[in-house]
Amino acid sequence: MKSWHCILGILVITTLTLLIEIPVDTWLTSATLSLILGACALVYMAASCLLASRWRVVENLFGGLDRIYESHKWLGIWALVFATYHFVFKANLDAWNSVPILELPKYWTRLVRQLSYVALGLIVLLALNRNIPYSLWRWWHKLSGPLFLVVILHWLSFKSPITLFSPSGLWLALSCGLGVLAALYKLVLYPFFARAGEYKVKTVNRGNRALHLTLEPIHKGFDFSAGQFAFLAMQQKGLREPHPFTIASANGPNGQIEFIIRGLGDYTKKLCECAKAGMLATVYAPYGRFKRVSHAEREIWIGAGVGISPFISWLQDPNAKDFEKATLVYCFTPSRAFPPSEELESMATMRGAQFVRNTGGTEQLAETLSDAVAQTKPDQIHVSFCGPKGLLSKVYELMDLHRIPKANLHFELFDFR
């Protein structure tokens, strides 16, 4: 499922269930549009809570947790846009014979209406603000669940043609019920029921403002596929908040797990400074669907910065084969390379894969695609990418230039926030 599938699907269902409850001659009014958009914003918020739960069934539906977070973001943005129209234009007409589902005094009804809009705006603005320290941002974002209850109370208390057991009432009740359950699970129950393991830091290697962590399970590790990621929570003051990192290793007999972390934000900088052998950690995993496309005749792997992590995992996978048809392109700034390109080249050579250094611009990357097209039909070349959005757009341009179908690009969304 794509983000637009979720956004458009909710809009269509909400619109249809509402239109059958009001007179046809009032459909083309600002009041009807306000009612539809307000109800839709409510369902978007409920869906956002559901997507944030990290339930396996939801992840399977969207094809990976990275895709879920992308949809989660856009649901919040469109909820705020729709709620703004709903807040400005009256969502009621005399012809509707409107009554509230839950009767409240007028003062509280008006106050809840205003608070619900402020709550939604606060949730979205906090979620999109990158200048807030991660530890503070995460705790503020936890308020999304309780604030969602305020929005539900607004729906129940304002006058509308929606009755609780009408099609639209049942749709909103079901959506809100699932949203509240998901928010409760994520806020309170997640640490107790999520797939997790206790680990101890075995080795710490630092270099170029980056960190290579190796952890070993205290009791038993967990199974994962090469290319997946985990939420790492160090059992140390200031580092207890789970943070997503791609697993830079494959399943091994001793259950060890590795991460390559660059100090880009306040959390990762502190982790790079404070991590040491012997520290304990909780690892919530596995998540993600970034896997090799084994049926392709030619594979181009493009890893930029710490986006190299899933490809390291692929190279270390003992069950993988056909590496001779793969070319790993490592995009990095020489002064910030970590791990060193020599180390990656050695790993690629040992598995029979080709290795290309791309140290500036996209010249080496363009040459790699050009050579691949000269030897293989463009539609038989598959590109796997993990890196920042800026480079992703360049990869799209180069694929288009060499007539490689866009459908042949598989990429991991690099930024959750």
C-alpha positions as CSV (number, residue, x, y, z in Angstrom):
1,M,0.0,0.0,0.0
2,K,1.2,3.5,-0.9
3,S,0.7,6.7,1.1
4,W,-1.8,8.0,-1.5
5,H,-3.7,4.7,-1.4
6,C,-4.3,5.2,2.3
7,I,-5.1,9.0,2.1
8,L,-7.4,8.7,-0.9
9,G,-9.1,5.5,0.4
10,I,-10.0,7.0,3.7
11,L,-11.3,10.2,1.9
12,V,-13.6,8.1,-0.4
13,I,-15.0,5.9,2.4
14,T,-15.7,8.9,4.7
15,T,-17.3,10.8,1.9
16,L,-19.6,8.0,0.8
17,T,-20.7,7.1,4.3
18,L,-21.5,10.7,5.0
19,L,-23.3,11.6,1.8
20,I,-25.9,8.9,2.2
21,E,-27.0,10.5,5.5
22,I,-27.7,14.0,4.3
23,P,-30.2,15.4,1.7
24,V,-28.9,15.3,-1.9
25,D,-29.7,19.0,-2.4
26,T,-27.2,19.9,0.3
27,W,-24.3,17.9,-1.1
28,L,-22.7,20.8,-3.0
29,T,-22.4,23.2,0.0
30,S,-19.5,24.4,2.0
31,A,-21.1,22.9,5.1
32,T,-21.1,19.4,3.5
33,L,-17.4,19.8,2.5
34,S,-16.5,21.0,6.0
35,L,-18.3,18.0,7.5
36,I,-16.5,15.6,5.2
37,L,-13.1,17.1,5.7
38,G,-13.6,17.3,9.5
39,A,-14.6,13.6,9.7
40,C,-11.8,12.7,7.3
41,A,-9.2,14.5,9.5
42,L,-10.5,12.5,12.5
43,V,-10.0,9.2,10.6
44,Y,-6.5,10.4,9.4
45,M,-5.5,10.9,13.1
46,A,-6.8,7.5,14.0
47,A,-4.9,5.9,11.1
48,S,-1.8,7.7,12.2
49,C,-2.1,6.2,15.6
50,L,-2.6,2.8,14.0
51,L,0.5,3.2,11.8
52,A,2.6,4.3,14.7
53,S,1.8,1.1,16.6
54,R,4.5,-1.0,14.7
55,W,2.1,-3.9,14.6
56,R,3.4,-6.6,12.2
57,V,0.1,-6.8,10.2
58,V,0.3,-3.1,9.5
59,E,4.0,-3.3,8.5
60,N,3.1,-6.2,6.1
61,L,0.3,-4.2,4.5
62,F,2.6,-1.2,3.7
63,G,5.7,-3.3,2.8
64,G,8.0,-2.0,5.6
65,L,8.1,0.2,8.6
66,D,10.0,2.9,6.6
67,R,7.0,3.2,4.3
68,I,4.6,3.3,7.3
69,Y,6.4,6.3,8.7
70,E,6.2,8.1,5.4
71,S,2.4,7.5,5.3
72,H,2.2,8.5,8.9
73,K,3.7,11.9,8.2
74,W,1.4,12.6,5.2
75,L,-1.7,11.6,7.1
76,G,-0.8,14.1,9.8
77,I,-0.2,16.9,7.2
78,W,-3.5,16.3,5.4
79,A,-5.4,16.0,8.6
80,L,-4.2,19.5,9.5
81,V,-5.1,20.8,6.1
82,F,-8.6,19.3,6.2
83,A,-9.2,20.4,9.8
84,T,-8.3,24.0,8.9
85,Y,-11.1,24.1,6.4
86,H,-13.4,22.4,8.9
87,F,-12.5,24.9,11.6
88,V,-13.1,28.0,9.4
89,F,-16.4,26.9,7.7
90,K,-19.5,25.8,9.6
91,A,-20.3,22.1,9.3
92,N,-24.0,22.3,9.9
93,L,-27.2,23.2,8.1
94,D,-30.8,23.6,9.3
95,A,-32.0,21.0,6.8
96,W,-29.8,18.3,8.5
97,N,-31.7,18.1,11.9
98,S,-28.3,17.8,13.6
99,V,-27.9,16.6,17.2
100,P,-24.8,15.8,19.2
101,I,-23.9,12.2,20.1
102,L,-22.7,13.3,23.6
103,E,-24.4,16.4,25.1
104,L,-22.1,18.9,26.7
105,P,-22.6,22.4,28.0
106,K,-22.1,25.0,25.2
107,Y,-19.0,26.4,26.9
108,W,-17.3,23.0,26.9
109,T,-18.5,22.1,23.4
110,R,-16.9,25.3,22.1
111,L,-13.7,24.8,24.1
112,V,-13.3,21.2,23.0
113,R,-13.7,22.3,19.4
114,Q,-11.0,24.9,19.7
115,L,-8.7,22.6,21.7
116,S,-9.1,19.8,19.1
117,Y,-7.8,22.1,16.3
118,V,-4.9,23.3,18.5
119,A,-4.1,19.7,19.5
120,L,-3.9,18.6,15.9
121,G,-1.8,21.6,14.9
122,L,0.6,21.0,17.8
123,I,1.0,17.3,17.0
124,V,1.9,18.0,13.3
125,L,4.1,20.9,13.9
126,L,6.1,19.1,16.6
127,A,6.4,16.0,14.4
128,L,7.9,18.0,11.5
129,N,10.2,20.3,13.5
130,R,13.7,19.0,13.2
131,N,15.2,21.7,15.5
132,I,13.8,20.1,18.6
133,P,16.2,17.7,20.4
134,Y,15.3,14.1,19.8
135,S,14.7,13.2,23.4
136,L,12.4,16.1,23.9
137,W,10.7,15.7,20.6
138,R,9.9,12.1,21.2
139,W,8.2,12.7,24.6
140,W,6.2,15.6,23.2
141,H,5.1,13.3,20.3
142,K,3.9,10.8,22.8
143,L,1.2,13.4,23.6
144,S,-0.4,12.5,20.2
145,G,-2.5,9.7,21.8
146,P,-4.0,11.8,24.7
147,L,-4.6,14.7,22.4
148,F,-6.4,12.4,20.0
149,L,-8.9,11.8,22.7
150,V,-9.7,15.6,22.7
151,V,-10.5,15.4,19.0
152,I,-12.7,12.4,19.5
153,L,-14.6,14.3,22.2
154,H,-15.1,17.2,19.7
155,W,-16.7,14.7,17.2
156,L,-19.0,13.3,19.9
157,S,-20.1,16.7,21.3
158,F,-20.8,18.9,18.3
159,K,-24.1,18.9,16.4
160,S,-24.1,16.9,13.2
161,P,-26.3,14.6,11.2
162,I,-24.0,11.7,12.1
163,T,-25.6,9.2,14.5
164,L,-23.5,6.6,16.3
165,F,-25.1,3.6,14.6
166,S,-25.3,5.1,11.1
167,P,-22.8,4.0,8.4
168,S,-20.6,7.1,9.0
169,G,-21.0,6.8,12.8
170,L,-19.9,3.2,12.7
171,W,-17.0,4.0,10.4
172,L,-15.8,6.8,12.7
173,A,-16.3,4.7,15.8
174,L,-14.4,1.8,14.4
175,S,-11.5,4.0,13.2
176,C,-11.3,5.9,16.5
177,G,-11.5,2.7,18.5
178,L,-8.6,1.1,16.6
179,G,-6.7,4.4,16.9
180,V,-7.1,4.6,20.7
181,L,-6.1,0.9,21.1
182,A,-3.0,1.4,18.9
183,A,-2.1,4.6,20.8
184,L,-2.5,2.8,24.2
185,Y,-0.4,-0.1,23.0
186,K,2.4,2.2,21.7
187,L,2.3,4.5,24.8
188,V,2.1,1.8,27.5
189,L,2.3,-1.8,26.3
190,Y,4.9,-1.7,23.5
191,P,8.0,-2.4,25.8
192,F,6.2,-5.5,27.2
193,F,4.9,-7.1,24.0
194,A,7.3,-5.9,21.3
195,R,9.9,-8.3,19.8
196,A,13.0,-7.4,21.8
197,G,16.2,-8.8,23.1
198,E,18.7,-7.8,25.8
199,Y,22.2,-7.2,24.6
200,K,25.6,-6.2,25.9
201,V,28.1,-4.0,23.9
202,K,31.0,-6.2,23.0
203,T,33.2,-3.9,20.9
204,V,33.2,-0.2,20.1
205,N,35.1,1.2,17.1
206,R,35.1,5.0,16.4
207,G,36.2,7.0,13.5
208,N,35.3,10.2,11.5
209,R,32.4,11.1,13.9
210,A,30.9,7.7,13.5
211,L,30.6,4.5,15.5
212,H,30.7,0.8,14.8
213,L,28.9,-1.1,17.6
214,T,29.0,-4.9,18.0
215,L,26.5,-6.3,20.5
216,E,26.1,-9.8,21.8
217,P,22.9,-11.3,23.3
218,I,22.7,-11.8,27.0
219,H,20.3,-14.7,26.7
220,K,19.1,-15.4,23.1
221,G,19.3,-13.2,20.0
222,F,16.6,-12.9,17.4
223,D,16.4,-13.9,13.8
224,F,16.4,-11.3,11.1
225,S,17.0,-10.9,7.4
226,A,20.0,-9.1,5.9
227,G,19.0,-5.5,5.3
228,Q,16.5,-5.1,8.1
229,F,16.8,-2.5,10.9
230,A,16.2,-2.4,14.6
231,F,15.4,0.2,17.4
232,L,18.3,0.4,19.7
233,A,17.8,1.6,23.3
234,M,20.9,1.9,25.4
235,Q,20.3,1.3,29.1
236,Q,22.1,4.5,30.0
237,K,20.8,7.8,31.1
238,G,20.0,10.1,28.1
239,L,20.2,7.1,25.7
240,R,17.1,5.1,26.7
241,E,14.9,6.2,23.9
242,P,14.6,3.6,21.1
243,H,16.3,4.9,17.9
244,P,16.2,3.2,14.5
245,F,19.4,1.9,12.9
246,T,20.0,-0.4,10.0
247,I,21.6,-3.7,11.1
248,A,25.1,-3.9,9.6
249,S,25.5,-7.7,10.0
250,A,23.9,-11.0,9.1
251,N,22.6,-13.7,11.3
252,G,25.6,-15.5,12.9
253,P,25.9,-18.6,15.1
254,N,26.6,-16.5,18.2
255,G,23.7,-14.1,17.7
256,Q,25.9,-11.0,17.5
257,I,24.5,-7.9,15.9
258,E,26.3,-4.8,14.5
259,F,25.3,-1.2,13.8
260,I,27.1,1.6,12.0
261,I,26.1,5.0,13.5
262,R,27.0,8.5,12.4
263,G,26.8,11.4,14.9
264,L,24.4,13.6,13.0
265,G,21.8,14.5,15.6
266,D,21.8,15.2,19.3
267,Y,21.0,11.5,20.2
268,T,23.5,10.0,17.8
269,K,26.3,12.4,18.8
270,K,25.8,11.5,22.4
271,L,25.8,7.8,21.6
272,C,29.0,8.1,19.6
273,E,30.7,9.9,22.5
274,C,29.4,7.7,25.4
275,A,29.2,4.2,24.0
276,K,31.6,1.7,25.6
277,A,32.1,-2.0,25.9
278,G,30.0,-3.6,28.7
279,M,27.0,-1.3,28.3
280,L,23.6,-2.9,28.2
281,A,21.0,-2.3,25.5
282,T,17.5,-3.4,24.5
283,V,17.1,-4.1,20.8
284,Y,13.6,-4.0,19.3
285,A,13.6,-5.8,16.0
286,P,13.5,-6.8,13.2
287,Y,11.7,-4.3,11.0
288,G,12.0,-3.4,7.3
289,R,11.7,-5.1,3.9
290,F,15.0,-4.1,2.2
291,K,15.9,-7.3,0.5
292,R,18.0,-8.4,-2.5
293,V,16.2,-9.0,-5.8
294,S,17.7,-12.4,-6.6
295,H,16.0,-12.7,-10.1
296,A,17.8,-9.7,-11.6
297,E,20.5,-10.4,-14.2
298,R,22.5,-7.4,-12.9
299,E,22.4,-5.7,-9.5
300,I,23.7,-2.2,-8.7
301,W,23.9,-1.5,-5.0
302,I,24.2,2.2,-4.0
303,G,25.0,3.0,-0.4
304,A,25.7,6.6,0.8
305,G,27.2,7.3,4.2
306,V,25.7,5.1,6.8
307,G,23.3,4.0,4.1
308,I,26.0,1.4,3.4
309,S,24.9,-0.6,6.4
310,P,22.3,-2.9,4.7
311,F,24.8,-3.7,1.9
312,I,27.3,-4.8,4.5
313,S,24.7,-7.0,5.9
314,W,24.0,-8.4,2.4
315,L,27.7,-9.2,1.9
316,Q,27.9,-11.0,5.2
317,D,24.8,-13.1,4.6
318,P,26.1,-16.7,4.6
319,N,23.1,-18.0,2.7
320,A,23.3,-15.5,-0.2
321,K,24.9,-16.3,-3.6
322,D,25.4,-14.9,-7.1
323,F,27.5,-12.0,-5.9
324,E,29.3,-11.9,-9.2
325,K,26.4,-10.1,-10.8
326,A,26.4,-7.4,-8.1
327,T,28.3,-4.1,-8.1
328,L,28.5,-2.1,-4.8
329,V,28.8,1.7,-5.3
330,Y,30.0,3.4,-2.1
331,C,29.2,7.1,-2.1
332,F,31.2,9.0,0.5
333,T,33.2,12.0,1.4
334,P,36.8,10.9,1.8
335,S,37.3,12.9,5.1
336,R,34.2,11.3,6.6
337,A,34.4,7.7,5.2
338,F,33.3,5.2,7.8
339,P,33.9,2.3,7.5
340,P,37.0,2.8,5.3
341,S,36.4,2.1,1.6
342,E,39.3,-0.4,1.7
343,E,37.5,-2.5,4.2
344,L,34.3,-2.5,2.1
345,E,36.3,-3.4,-1.0
346,S,37.9,-6.3,0.7
347,M,34.4,-7.6,1.8
348,A,33.0,-7.2,-1.7
349,T,36.1,-9.0,-3.3
350,M,35.8,-11.9,-0.9
351,R,32.2,-12.5,-2.0
352,G,32.9,-12.0,-5.7
353,A,31.1,-8.6,-6.0
354,Q,32.5,-5.6,-7.9
355,F,33.3,-2.4,-5.9
356,V,33.2,1.2,-7.0
357,R,34.2,4.3,-5.0
358,N,32.1,7.4,-5.7
359,T,34.0,10.1,-3.8
360,G,32.3,13.2,-5.2
361,G,29.4,14.1,-7.5
362,T,27.9,11.2,-9.5
363,E,30.6,10.6,-12.2
364,Q,31.6,7.1,-11.0
365,L,28.0,6.2,-10.4
366,A,27.0,7.3,-13.9
367,E,29.9,5.3,-15.4
368,T,28.8,2.2,-13.5
369,L,25.3,2.4,-14.9
370,S,26.6,3.1,-18.4
371,D,28.9,0.0,-18.2
372,A,26.0,-2.1,-16.9
373,V,23.7,-1.0,-19.7
374,A,26.4,-1.8,-22.2
375,Q,26.5,-5.4,-21.0
376,T,22.9,-6.1,-19.9
377,K,19.5,-5.0,-21.1
378,P,18.2,-2.0,-19.1
379,D,15.1,-3.8,-18.0
380,Q,17.2,-6.6,-16.5
381,I,19.2,-4.2,-14.3
382,H,17.9,-3.7,-10.7
383,V,19.1,-0.9,-8.5
384,S,19.0,-1.0,-4.7
385,F,19.6,2.3,-3.0
386,C,20.0,3.5,0.6
387,G,21.0,7.1,1.2
388,P,19.7,10.7,1.5
389,K,16.9,12.0,-0.7
390,G,19.1,14.4,-2.6
391,L,21.2,11.6,-4.0
392,L,18.1,9.5,-4.6
393,S,16.8,12.1,-7.1
394,K,20.1,12.0,-8.9
395,V,19.8,8.2,-9.1
396,Y,16.4,8.6,-10.7
397,E,17.8,11.0,-13.3
398,L,20.7,8.6,-14.2
399,M,18.3,5.6,-14.5
400,D,16.1,7.6,-16.8
401,L,19.1,8.7,-18.9
402,H,20.2,5.0,-19.3
403,R,16.6,3.9,-19.8
404,I,16.5,1.7,-16.7
405,P,12.8,1.4,-15.6
406,K,12.0,3.3,-12.4
407,A,10.2,0.2,-11.2
408,N,13.6,-1.5,-11.1
409,L,14.7,0.8,-8.2
410,H,14.2,-0.4,-4.6
411,F,15.2,2.0,-1.9
412,E,15.0,2.3,1.9
413,L,13.5,5.6,3.1
414,F,16.5,7.1,4.9
415,D,14.9,9.5,7.3
416,F,12.1,8.8,9.7
417,R,11.8,12.2,11.1
